[in-house]
Amino acid sequence: MSRTAFRRWRLAVIAAAAATALTAAGALTPALAATGPSMTVNHGSVNIAVPGPHNSLRFYWAVNGTAAWNPETVAGPGTTYSAPSITANGNIVNIAVQGPDHSLQFYWAFDGTTTWHVETVAGPGTTFSAPSITINGNAANISAVEADGTLMFYWAVYGTGTWHAEAVASNVTDAAPSMVATGNAVNIAAAGAGGRLMFYWAYNGTGTWHPETVAGIGTTYTSPSISVNNGGANIAAVSPKGYLRFYWAIYGTGTWHPETVAGEGTIISAPSITANGNAANISAVGAGDQLNFYWAVNGTPTWNAETVAGFGSVR
């Protein structure tokens, strides 16, 4: 990756992190939770989904290296009641969002078209958090939380419109889960009862979810964010006193290693995490409403801090 490409990639990560800072349903006020965007990259362009006026859903895209953003209306007024989650798969863009009456809605469109197709993943009364979406092979995967604290997983093979539901776990909070796919498995991070940080994984097609406690009671205040890197899973979360924490584990070990990224009182939002080559990258909103970025080389506990935007610049 060239220096220019890396710089643009990192700026995209930072922008996505600012979005995540506003999408932690349950961790922030409903007004803020309802306004956060979600971003992905796709075939040389950047795609953003965000709630629009009157609970509509908007989509914006721009070719890398240009400042020409193209707007589209995905769904009209009265359709969108949470922060969206967006991902891309080949020539298809996919968006999940909490819809009217606590339903779960899925929207997709072919690249280069402005025709958005809608599917109801789960009906009224089912969805009480912002969702998380990822892709795995020829299937779309969505996770969200029900009213009674059940973490749900939904999947459908592309083109079928048939969504399959699985209960992953009970007793999670209504903070938005975070999900990522790797190889033949799906991984979900969620805030559990009593402020625990939980990790769940299942092999594709099995429906058997394996729980792991990443961090115990009273450790997790916000929605977590999960990524994968070099045979392991990485999770970022914020503790009740505003510490930014990083947890990592090698797949199959069940042993989670904690690190403190930033100290007490430094973070006031949910974080966003991603991986790039041999480094982990986290961003979050800090005290004074500034946007912070942290990175560490894999295998080292040394986190490097940067201020992306100063006091009063975000939120």
N, C-alpha and C positions, 0 to 999 in steps of 0.2 A: 504494500500500500504506500503510495506516495505521501510526502509530507502534507501536500495540499488536500489529498483525499482524507488523510487521517484527521486533519484539522476540521474538515467539514463533518466527518463522522462524529468527532467528539462534540462539536457544537450541536449536532442532532441529539446526541445522548443527553447533553445538558438541557436542551429544550424539553425533551421528553421527561426529564426529571422534574422540571418545573411543573409540567403537567401532572405528574404523579403526586407532587406535593399537594395538589388540589383535588385528588380523586380518592382520597382515603375515606370512604363512606364509614361513618361511625367514629373516625378519628378527628374530623373537622366538622364545622357547622354544616348543616344541610345546604345552605346557600353556596358555600364554597365547594362542597362535595359535588354539587350538580353542575359545576362549570368547568371542570378539568378536561383538557384534551388528551388524546392518545395518539402516538405517532409510530410509524414504521417506515422502512425504506423498501423500495420495490423497483427493480429494473431501471436504475439510474435516476430515480426520482424519490422525493419525500412525500409521504401521505399523512394527513392529519384528520382525525375525526374529533368533533367537539359539539356539545349541545349548542343549539342556536336559539333565537328569540322564540318565546312562547312554547318552550319545551319541544322544539324541533331538533333535527339532527343534521349537522353540516359536515361536508367533506372538502378538503383543500389539498391540492397537489401542485408540486413544482418540480421541474427538471433540475437536477443538480447543476449548480453553477449559474443558475438564473434566479432572478428575483420576481419572476412572473408567476404568481399564485392563481390557480384556477379554482373557483368555488363551485360546489354542487350542493343541492339540497337532497339529502338521502331520504329523509322522512319529514313530513310537515308538522304543524303545531299539534301539541298534545300527544306526541309519540315517545318522548325521551325524558326519563326521570332519574337518570344517574349519569355519572361519567361513562363514556363509552370505552371499549377496548378494541383495538384494531390490529390486524395482521394481514399478511399477504401470502398467497400460495400460487406459485407459477404466474398465470395471467389473471388471477382473481384476487380482488380485495375483499376482506371480510370484516364486519363490524358487529359486535355484540353490545347490547344496552338493555337496561331495565326499562320496560315499556309501561303502558297504562295499566293501572290496577295491579301493580306489582307482577306483571308478566315479564317474560324474558324473550327478547326479540333478536333475530339474526338478519343482517342485511349483507348482500353480496352483489358485486358488479364485475364484469369483465373489464380489464384495463382498456382504456381508450374509449369506453362507452360511458354514457351518463344515465344508463338505465339500472336502477337499483331494485333488486328483488328482495322481498321480505318473507321470512319464515318465523312462525311462532315456535320457539323452543320449548317453553313451559307456560302454561296458562295463567290466568289471574290468581293472585294470592300466593304465588310460588317464590317470588324473588324479592329479597330485602337487602341486597347489597349491590354495589357496582360489580359487574362480571369481569372475568378475565378470559381471554381467548388465545388459543394457540393452534397450530396445525401440526399434523403428524401423518406422514404418508399421504393417503388420499382422503383423510378425514379431518373435519373441524372439531375442535374440543372447546367446551366452555365450562367454567366453574362459577358458582355463585352460592349465596347463602339464603336459606329459607327463613321464615318468620320464627321458627322454633329453634334456630341455631344449627340446623342440619346443613352441612357442606355438601352441595350437590355437584355432580359431574354429568355433563351432557355431551354426546358425540353423534355425529352423522357422517356417513359417506357422502362425498360431494355428488350432487346431482340427484340424490334420492329424496331429500326433504323430510326424511324420517329420522327423528331425534330419539336417541336412547338415553334413559335417565338412570343414574347410579347414585346411591347415597354413599358418600365417602366417609363422613364422620358426623357425630353429634357434638353439641356443646362447643361450638365455635362462636365467635362474636360476629356482629354484622359488618365488621370491617371487610373491605374488599379482599378476596384471596388473590394470590399471584400464581401463575401457572406457566410451565415451560415443558416442552417435549424434548426428549433426547433419545436417539436410537429407537428402541422398541418399548420405551416407557414414557409415562406421563408423570410429572412431578408438580405438586401443589404445596405452597406455603400459606399458612393461615394463622390468625390470632386465635388461640384457644381460650377455654374458660380459665378465669383467674389470672389472665395476663400471660399465659404460656405462649411459646412460639412452637408451632407444630409443622411437621413435614409429612406429606402423604405421597406414596408412589404406587403405581400399578403397571404391570406389563400390559401392552396393548391386547385388547380382546379378552382379558381374563375377568375383569370386574372385581378382582380381589385387591383391596387397598391396604397398604401396609403403613401403619402410623409410626412416627418417630417423634419424640420430644426433643426439640432443638435447644430450648431454654425453658426453665421452670417458671413457677408461679411468680407473678409480679415483674416479669422481665420485658414485656412487650406492650407498648402503648399504641402503636399505629399499625396500619396495614403493612405487611412485609412486602419485599420485592425479591424475586428469585431469578437466578440465571445459572447457566451451566458453563463449565470451563475445564477442559483437559481431564475428563473422567470423574469430575466431582460436581457437587452442587454448591452454590454460594447464595446466602440469604442476608439481606440487610433489613434491620428493623430499629426502632427507636424505643428506648426504655422510658419509664415514667418521669425520670428526672432530666430528660432531654439528652441522654447519651446516644450516640450513634454506634450501633453494634453491627459487627460482621461475623457471620458463622459459615464454616465450610466443612464439608465431609466428602470423603472418597466414596463413590457408589459402592453399596454392598456392605459397608463397615458399620453403619449406624452410629458412628462416633463423630460428634459435632465439636468443632474447635471454635471457641469464641475469641474475638478480638475487639478491642475498643478503638473505633475509628476517630471519634471526637468526644470530648469530655462533657461533664455535667452542664446543662443549660445551653448547649450550643445549637440544638436542633429543635424545630417547632413544627415539622411536617413529616408526613410519610416520605421515605426515601425511594430512590429508583436505582437499580443496579444493572450493570451489563458487563460483559467481558470482551476483551479485545486482545487477541494473541496471548501474550504472557502476563496480562495485567487485568485486575478487577477495578471497576470504576463505579463510584457512587456519587450521587448528588442529592441535595436536600435543601430546604429552606432553613436558614439559621436565624438566630436571635437578631432582632432588628430588621427582619424581613429582607435579608440578603440571601443570594443564591450561592451555595458552596459546592465545590467539587472536590472529591477525594479519590486518590488512586494508589494502588500498591502493586508491586511486581509479585506474581504468584510465588508462593513459598516463603515470602518475607512478611513479618508483622508490622513493617514500617509504612504508615499511611502518610501520604503527602497531600497537603491541603492547599486549595486555591480558591480565591474569591472570584466568582464569575460576574456577579452584579452586586453592587454595594447596598448599604442600608436603605431600606424603604423602596427597593427596586422591584420586589415581587410581592405576590399576594395582594 
